[in-house]
Structure formats: C-alpha cells, structure tokens
Amino acid sequence: MTNVDESIQAKADHFRQRYEQVREMIGRVIVGHDEIVQGVLTAMLCGGHCLLEGVPGLGKTMLVRTLSEVLDLDFNRIQFTPDLMPADILGTNMIVESEDGRRQFQFQRGPVFTQILLADEINRATPKTQSAMLETMQEGTVTAAGARYELEKPFFVLATQNPIEQEGTYPLPEAQLDRFLFKLVVGYSSREDLNTIVERTTRGEKPEIEKVMDGAEIRQMQAMVRDVVLTPPIRDYLVRLTLATHPDGPHSVDATNQYVRWGASPRGAQTLALASKVRALLAGRFNVSFEDIRRVYLPTMRHRVLLNFEAQAEGVETDSVLLEILEKVREASE
C-alpha cells in the first residue's frame, strides 16, 4: 500500500471513528432505532435536512434534543401550531429607542437563527408559515424587509410530523418535501428495547452527555464526504434508479407506470450520491459501492415520489414501489 493509499485509509478510519463516538453518546439516551440515528447523522454529514415521521411518543423529539447536546452547536426548537406566523420563525422589524431618544427599526432575529433547528410537528403550521422555511433550508439565508441575513454554518432542520392525526394539519408542499435530504419513518420499539426504555426512564437517573463534535469538525467531515470517489458505472446506476421513478420513462418499471404520478427530481440523484458516499466512509472505503446506494435509496426517495389515485385506492405504499425498482434495475448498464 502506497503512502497515498495509507493517507486515504487513515482519513476514512478517522471519519468512522468520530462518527461512532457521536452515535455511542446518543445511544446513552436513545434506545434502539439504530437506522434512524444513522439516517439523521448521515443527513447531517451530507449537509442536509431530515424529516422524521412517526406517531407521538417514539422519541423523535428526544433524539433531536440529544443530538444537540452531543454536538457543540446552537439549538432552537419551534413548536408548530396553526396560528404560527412567518415572523414568529424568521423574526421581524421592531421599533427600538436609542439612548439619545431616537426611534428606529431594528431586526429582531427569530428562532431560525441557530444551527440545529427542531421543527416539531411541522405539518401543523399553515402553508404560508411552512413556506417561510424554504429559503432557510435551501440557501441557509433569511430575507426580511429587503435585507438578507446569513445563517451560521452548519445549519440543519430536523422536522417531525405525525402521520396519523390529520385533523388540523397541512400536508407539506412537494417543494418543501424535496428540500429534505431524508425522510425517516420511526417505528415502534422492540420488546428488548422497550424493556430497556422503561427500566432507564423510571429510575430518575439522567445519563451523562458530553460534547463530542463542534461545527468546524462537522464542516471538515462534510468536505471529506464530497471527496469520496463515485465511479462512472456506480454513478450511472444511481441515475437509472432515479429515472426509474419517472412513469412512462425509458427506465421505468411496471410498478412505476401503474402507481406513480410524479417521480424524483435531480435533487434526489444528488442526495443519493452524497448519502452513499457517507455509507462508503462508514465502511472504511473511499469509493462508493452498489450496496451503498441501495442502503440509502428508500430514505432518499420515499418523499420525492408521488403516487397516483390508483395506488391510494389499492393501499400501495411508496416503499413497495421503490423496492420493486431496486429489484428490477440492474447494476450493469444495458
């Protein structure tokens, strides 16, 4: 092995070591949900946002709060409600009086000016308020009263929503869903995990959480992710997986043509590439494999593929369509 190869391998090993330290610290509080924790951390290392969907009481908010304690980053939480206004999130101009008695407008920053933003029950806010998040999620900036403000990097939006109770909720618009790098579905805990949860949380003990990583190191790791090699055959495979979500396209499968109304955007392919690079580093490699892409395909695409009425009538889930695409799209290009 050459010195260059050893240096690359050392970087990959360091990346995996630091990642495991963060995950181990989160595991002191969060029991189980390994795939969810890994998905949230992967989104963070890609520089993207994450949508957590699950019924109340599964630990979604606790996971985000624990992540904020493990990372040395500013943290704010917004509880979304139907009466929440855009100014409540972004901030507003207020009249303030200076020492000499003069009055002037001054911008008072809202809770979005942070580094980790927990958007709790985001689908309870009106579309007008939800749209206020679009610029911050895409550009990392806030525009108010003609002035543009930069948010401190890194900046992550971790949003939660309840898929069951739909009264008083407003489904997220497709444009905003597409801004989330991952959509993670939080399921119920297993018997063993639930035993551990009950035993831990009913003794009155609080686990010790230490800061493991700061913003500068996160930015370094994000830069390392982009240096991972994505060879042309691997890249073409992920492109064909993306195109297979487009109904009546040259790469679509039967399930796509029958059940899909709109397929994934190019942002989905970009996300698939970045997330698979993180998976490669966690496996100790500096090049992406076919398996890396398959492992991140569902959380990357499930919120970018819109099903038609026939699928809804037959109770077909998005994941089942995506699994058929994974099964039928071959690694080798035809």
Buried (B, 14 or more C-beta within 10 A) or exposed (E): EEEEEEEBBEBBEEBBEBBEBBBEBBBBBBBBBEBBBBBBBBBBBBBBBBBBBBEEEBBBBBBBBBBBBBBBBBBBBBEBBEEBEBBBBBBBBEEEEEEEEEEEEEBEBBBBBBBBBBBBBBBBBBEEBBBBBBBBBBEBEBEBEEEEBEBEEBBBBBBBBBEEEEEEBBEBEEEBBBBBBBBBBBEEBEEEBEEBBEEBEEEEEEEEBEEBBEBEEBEEBBEBBEEBEBEEEBBEBBBBBBBBBBBEBEBBBEBBEBBBEBBBBEBBBBBBBBBBBBBBBBBEBBBBBBEBBBBBBBBBBBBBBBBBEEBEEEEBEBBEBBBBBBEBBEBEEE
